Structures are given as C-alpha cells and as structure tokens.
Amino acid sequence: MPFDPEAVRAFERAGFERAAAAYETAFAPATRQFIARLLDGAAVGPGTDVLDLCCGPGFAAAEASARGASVSGLDFSEAMLREARARFPAIAFTHGDAEAPPFEDARFDAVVSNFGIHHVPRPALALAGVHRILRSGGKFAFSIWAGHDENIAWKLVFDAVRRFGNVNAAAAPAPGGGFATGSDCLMALHDAGFMDTGAHLVRGTWRHKDAMSLLDSLRAGTARMAAMLAAQTEAAIPAIAQGLEAAAGPWRDGGGLALPIACVIATGTRP
Ligand SMILES: C[S@@+](CC[C@H](N)C(=O)[O-])C[C@H]1O[C@@H](n2cnc3c(N)ncnc32)[C@H](O)[C@@H]1O
C-alpha cells in the first residue's frame, strides 16, 4: 500500500478516538513511566512555558504543571481532549494537528511529546512545527518505543501473532513515521534544524496479570496494535494468548508478568 498521509491521519485519529476512554487504565501504565525523564530532557521546571504535543489525556501536561510550569496541550482527538479537560481543568488543551501546531512563532520555552511523534503521518512536518513555535534556546524532547530487542512486551506480542495469527491481517495504511531508533530521531532532529541533540534509551517494566491482560490492554488502548489484534480470527486469539503466556515464562514472578519495556527519549534545542 503506498504511503497516504491522509489515510494514516484518519486511521490514527479513529483509533485514538476509540481508545480515549480506556487509555488511562489500558495503555497509560506503559507510557506514563517515562514522563519524568521526558520533562527532564526538555528542562521543564517552575515557570517554563511548555507544550505537551499529542497530549492524549494530558498526563505529561499534568506532571509539567506539578513542576510549576505554565502548560498547554495539543491533540487531534476530541475524545482524548475531553478526557484531558475533565481530569486537568486548569490546563489549556487545544484541538489541532501536530503537523501544523496552531501557535505563534517562538511561543514556547519547551515542547514535549510522549509517544506522539511516530503516530503523525509526516513527523518531519511536526518537527519543523515544533522548531517554529520554540523560542531560540527552547528545548524539545520526545519519546518513541525502542526496538523489540529492548521492548520485550512488544516482541512477545509480535512473535506470538506471527506464529499463531497473521501480523499483516489489519487493513491499516502504511505508517509514515519510520522512527524506530535513536539514530532515526537524531537525523530527523538535525534535518529540522535542532542543535545539541541527544537520544537515550530509558527502560521500564509493564506489569500484567497474564498474557490475555497484555493483549486486552493493547486492544483497548492503542491504534495500530489494536487494529492488528482486532484483525485476527476468533480462533487465533486464544492460541496467540497461550503462545505468549508460554514465551513470557522468564518474566513471570509472584505477581504475574513483569515485562521489560523501553523507549528512546530524543532531545534537541532550537538555535
Ligand atoms: C500513544 S498516545 C500518547 C498520549 C500521551 N502523550 C501519553 O503520554 O500517553 C498518542 C496520542 O497522539 C495523538 N496524535 C496522533 N497523531 C496526531 C496528530 N497528527 N496530531 C495531533 N495529535 C496526534 C493521539 O490522538 C493520541 O492522543
């Protein structure tokens, strides 16, 4: 399928509209672990004027606000924005697309995006937009999921679907992102004109009762992974869960599964 940015945008928006209500319990336990490091990467502290780009239900925005920053959030999903505004009424959440952030030039001291940029059809446009709305010396930090070698939860799911289902079953448009490694991030930041760039691996642990609970979380709280799982046949899902459960043995402890996850946090400064 050739790359079609509008198809990707529509697919992602529909996915996150559907996921918004369940996101806090389904997927945020994975993404929230990295917020403190993300905010550190953009030097967010008291008085920082910061934008949380692709804010979802606003958890990074809320942590920035708790640090004493002056915070705005942006997302293209109305359902996500409803969740964010209900939870954090003191924060200004704006509807808009990360490819064309609706803010004036040089408005912010910092921009952060926690697992947002790789969902945008053309991340290069988002990075150019961030560059434009940062003041000179302003800092940008964003996170993406690390590769499957580091991200055991993801690896287990894809391996099980490959063995017992069909990884290509979803009729999802080909993503535009192509952000999979730290060097992808560094290259994109450099191309967008950022300086003092960095990309660091940060590890976490995503706990689940069992394999089916991991699959349920991904089905409820994501867009692309949910589409892949939704496209499996009814017979394949129990086989995928069983295969995953068996393969997850090394990460089982008294409380269930303690699955290693990891992200890359990439940072840059507007000259
Ligand atoms: C995986 S969620 C991350 C949410 C939140 N940042 C967090 O820390 O959990 C991705 C978010 O990006 C938003 N998003 C994806 N593409 C977007 C775009 N082109 N413009 C604005 N928001 C977008 C989705 O609506 C969703 O809320």
The ligand as a Tripos MOL2 file, in Angstrom:
@<TRIPOS>MOLECULE
LIG
   27    29     1     0     0
SMALL
NO_CHARGES

@<TRIPOS>ATOM
      1 C1          0.0540    6.8560   22.2310 C.3       1 LIG1
      2 S1         -0.9100    8.2870   22.5240 S.3       1 LIG1
      3 C2          0.1340    9.1880   23.6620 C.3       1 LIG1
      4 C3         -0.6820   10.0220   24.6250 C.3       1 LIG1
      5 C4          0.0860   10.7200   25.7320 C.3       1 LIG1
      6 N1          1.0820   11.6400   25.1900 N.3       1 LIG1
      7 C5          0.7520    9.7740   26.7060 C.2       1 LIG1
      8 O1          1.7800   10.1590   27.2660 O.co2     1 LIG1
      9 O2          0.2520    8.6890   26.9750 O.co2     1 LIG1
     10 C6         -0.7120    9.2110   21.0270 C.3       1 LIG1
     11 C7         -1.5160   10.4930   21.0220 C.3       1 LIG1
     12 O3         -1.1470   11.2430   19.8600 O.3       1 LIG1
     13 C8         -2.2970   11.8410   19.3010 C.3       1 LIG1
     14 N2         -1.9830   12.0930   17.8790 N.ar      1 LIG1
     15 C9         -1.6170   11.1860   16.9450 C.ar      1 LIG1
     16 N3         -1.4130   11.7940   15.7660 N.ar      1 LIG1
     17 C10        -1.6380   13.1230   15.9550 C.ar      1 LIG1
     18 C11        -1.5700   14.2700   15.1210 C.ar      1 LIG1
     19 N4         -1.2550   14.1570   13.8160 N.pl3     1 LIG1
     20 N5         -1.8380   15.4800   15.6500 N.ar      1 LIG1
     21 C12        -2.1850   15.5960   16.9620 C.ar      1 LIG1
     22 N6         -2.2790   14.5440   17.8120 N.ar      1 LIG1
     23 C13        -1.9990   13.3260   17.3140 C.ar      1 LIG1
     24 C14        -3.3860   10.7920   19.5350 C.3       1 LIG1
     25 O4         -4.6810   11.3290   19.4670 O.3       1 LIG1
     26 C15        -3.0210   10.2910   20.9310 C.3       1 LIG1
     27 O5         -3.6670   11.0490   21.9270 O.3       1 LIG1
@<TRIPOS>BOND
     1     1     2 1
     2     2     3 1
     3     2    10 1
     4     3     4 1
     5     4     5 1
     6     5     6 1
     7     5     7 1
     8     7     8 2
     9     7     9 1
    10    10    11 1
    11    11    12 1
    12    11    26 1
    13    12    13 1
    14    13    14 1
    15    13    24 1
    16    14    15 ar
    17    14    23 ar
    18    15    16 ar
    19    16    17 ar
    20    17    18 ar
    21    17    23 ar
    22    18    19 1
    23    18    20 ar
    24    20    21 ar
    25    21    22 ar
    26    22    23 ar
    27    24    25 1
    28    24    26 1
    29    26    27 1
@<TRIPOS>SUBSTRUCTURE
     1 LIG1         1 GROUP 0 **** ****
